[in-house]
Amino acid sequence: MILYHGSNVIVDHPKLVRQNRTLDFGYGFYTTTNANQAVNFAGKVSARRETGTPHISMYEVAEIEELQKRLKILIFPEANEDWLDFVYANRSASYSGDNYDIVYGPVANDTIYRTFVAYEEGILTKEETIARLKVRKLFNQMIFATEAALKELTYIGQYEEKEGQDERGKH
């Protein structure tokens, strides 16, 4: 499987770096199978950090079924109640459940941010939030939360966006 990581620098040797903000799946190295999502994120990171330029690093990794033989993996096949509880707990820094090497599932990206905030503020119920999320196209994210998980990633180059290019990059 090919994964992408958007940043303001090339990341040929991924590392676990503590963030100063809470993220959907908690602490870890975030990737996606969607190149366009990584491109979008790289632009945001560069703008937020006011340094570097957008870069999309590419990695090869075994399929999830193979990784499950070696690592503890949590998979959310869709934005459901379990996913919402997990993301909410991580974003509010209150998650106290099991630790995983890898977490894979939908990303609570900017297109659904208002819905998520409305849920966090108690304006929407869990059921209303999930119903609104199900009508959105949610991209995925795969985080590598341990050193053992990071060792599964093989850097294969930098993605270069070209007009009409699909989600495969140039090595």
Disulfide bonds with the S-S distance in Angstrom:
none
